[in-house]
Amino acid sequence: MRKIAGWVAILVTLPYITLKTLWVAGIGVGVNDPDLMKAPDMLAANAFTGGLEVVAVVVALALIRPWGMRLPAWPLVFPMWVGTGLLEPVVAMVPIGYGVELLRPGTLASSSALDAWVPVVVYGGFTVQALALLTAFALYARERWAKLLRGNTSDVPTGPTHRLQRLLAFAAAGLAAAAAIPPAATLFAGTFNQSLQRGVAVALALLAVIGLLHLVRVRPAPMWTAVVLSWLGTAGLFATGALLLLLNLLTVVAGEVPDPWGATELTAIVQMLAGMIGGTVAAFTLAERDWEAKVSD
């Protein structure tokens, strides 16, 4: 099952990588505005996002090939964590968005610059890829790190950095809650797409807060539950914030002058910091538990 999921994740990246390669090469397949893909910021964005999918292919191969089991944890876990954060909003939004579109046609805003089939291929592929990658990674983690995910968080001995972990977890939870305020306050303003995106942002912040508090034993829970909630929440916050900031940076590198920064960019910075700090807490917790398990053995 792990191999099947990994190969599915690889295969569904091919249409997206092909599309991005064509666009970077100046071939506007599926594009109604030929000049759109020639703009410096779009060239930079297409090259960057296409490169992310190449990384996803390498990660998927590591999850299903024997050499992947021999890799150190970080070269695999970090890109998988970032990839989860990039893809999980798509998994949450696509079924809801297209479900509502079927019931009420015209609800979803469509781009006149792209043919109608392009979003279907891109976001449909992302959804399948996310489910396949997460399945392969979950099976990989169960095989490689099963001991770390057993038991309850209250049963885990406190390590030398536990007090620091709690402090950082509270800081990350506070930042996540702060990042959730703007989208929650404007949840029902604007288009359906915007409301859906804001709802996902609030949900990710909530997952991060609950997961981190479980992880540092403010509220004990099964270890796997705390890890999964922390993983999904912190990854989503980090990737959502970092992607917006990176795309703005690519715009500058491409020679375009970006719009003045405002509340959206400030929220993205807070999201990124919350995800980064929360992810560090989770990493410390699991690293200490892994060390304790090796010592006890």
HELIX and SHEET records of a PDB file:
HELIX    1   1 ARG A    2  LEU A   11  1                                  10    
HELIX    2   2 THR A   13  VAL A   24  1                                  12    
HELIX    3   3 LEU A   36  LYS A   38  5                                   3    
HELIX    4   4 PRO A   40  ILE A   64  1                                  25    
HELIX    5   5 PRO A   66  MET A   69  1                                   4    
HELIX    6   6 ALA A   73  LEU A  103  1                                  31    
HELIX    7   7 TRP A  117  ARG A  144  1                                  28    
HELIX    8   8 ALA A  146  LEU A  149  5                                   4    
HELIX    9   9 THR A  153  ASP A  155  5                                   3    
HELIX   10  10 HIS A  162  ALA A  185  1                                  24    
HELIX   11  11 PHE A  192  LEU A  215  1                                  24    
HELIX   12  12 MET A  223  VAL A  253  1                                  31    
HELIX   13  13 ALA A  263  SER A  296  1                                  34    
END                                                                             
